[in-house]
Amino acid sequence: MSDTGSNTWAPEPDEYALVQDEIRCGPKLFALCELDRDETDWELAEGRVLAWGLAFSDHAELVSTDGRGRGSFQSPDRAAEIFARTAEVRLVYP
């Protein structure tokens, strides 16, 4: 294993070969974004990221951008459905 003097592991090719399949199956990053519309003509006026999440094979973990809200959900889609009850929300995979 390479020692770069930091907390980052820089594996040798034979070391990486041992973990590459699991790394490829890692969680997928997603965001829940809120859209605001102008009340007069209903055009999009503003948007922001409400929360960032990690989608695992069997669930999703979510944390609000201010760090105060956290949650576990069945899936990213389920998290978006719940948040969409109170705001116009879109699920985005960056």
C-alpha positions in Angstrom: 0.0 0.0 0.0 1.3 3.4 -0.9 1.9 5.9 1.9 1.2 9.4 0.8 1.4 11.0 4.2 -2.3 11.6 4.3 -5.5 9.8 5.3 -6.1 8.8 1.7 -5.4 5.2 0.7 -3.8 4.9 -2.7 -3.9 1.2 -3.4 -1.5 -0.7 -5.6 -3.1 -2.3 -8.6 -3.2 -5.8 -7.0 -4.8 -4.3 -3.9 -7.4 -2.4 -5.9 -8.3 -5.6 -7.8 -9.4 -7.1 -4.5 -12.0 -4.3 -3.7 -12.9 -2.9 -7.2 -16.2 -4.8 -7.5 -17.4 -3.6 -4.1 -16.3 0.0 -4.8 -18.2 0.0 -8.1 -21.3 -1.1 -6.2 -21.0 1.8 -3.7 -23.8 4.2 -2.9 -24.9 6.7 -5.5 -25.1 10.4 -4.7 -28.3 12.3 -5.1 -29.9 15.6 -4.2 -33.4 16.7 -3.4 -34.0 20.1 -5.0 -36.8 22.5 -4.2 -38.3 24.8 -6.9 -40.0 28.0 -6.2 -42.4 29.6 -8.7 -43.5 33.2 -9.2 -47.0 33.5 -7.8 -48.2 35.8 -10.6 -47.3 33.8 -13.7 -46.2 30.5 -12.1 -42.8 30.6 -13.9 -39.8 29.1 -12.1 -38.2 31.8 -10.0 -35.7 30.0 -7.8 -34.2 26.6 -6.9 -32.1 25.2 -4.2 -30.7 21.9 -2.9 -32.7 20.9 0.2 -30.7 17.8 1.1 -28.0 15.5 -0.1 -28.3 11.7 0.0 -26.7 8.4 -0.6 -28.7 5.7 -2.4 -27.7 2.2 -1.2 -29.1 -1.0 -2.8 -31.7 -1.4 0.0 -32.3 2.2 1.4 -31.3 5.8 1.2 -29.7 8.1 3.7 -30.4 11.8 3.6 -29.0 14.9 5.3 -30.2 18.5 4.9 -27.8 21.1 3.6 -27.8 22.8 7.0 -26.9 19.5 8.7 -29.8 19.7 11.2 -32.1 17.2 9.4 -31.3 13.6 8.7 -33.3 10.6 7.7 -33.4 7.1 6.4 -35.8 6.2 3.6 -36.8 3.1 1.6 -35.4 4.7 -1.6 -34.5 8.2 -3.0 -37.9 8.2 -4.8 -39.7 7.6 -1.5 -37.7 10.5 0.1 -38.7 12.8 -2.8 -42.4 11.7 -2.5 -42.4 12.6 1.2 -40.7 16.0 0.7 -43.0 16.7 -2.2 -46.0 16.8 0.1 -45.0 20.3 1.3 -42.9 21.7 -1.6 -42.2 21.2 -5.3 -39.3 18.8 -5.1 -37.1 17.1 -7.8 -34.8 14.2 -7.3 -31.5 14.9 -9.1 -28.5 12.6 -9.7 -25.5 14.9 -10.2 
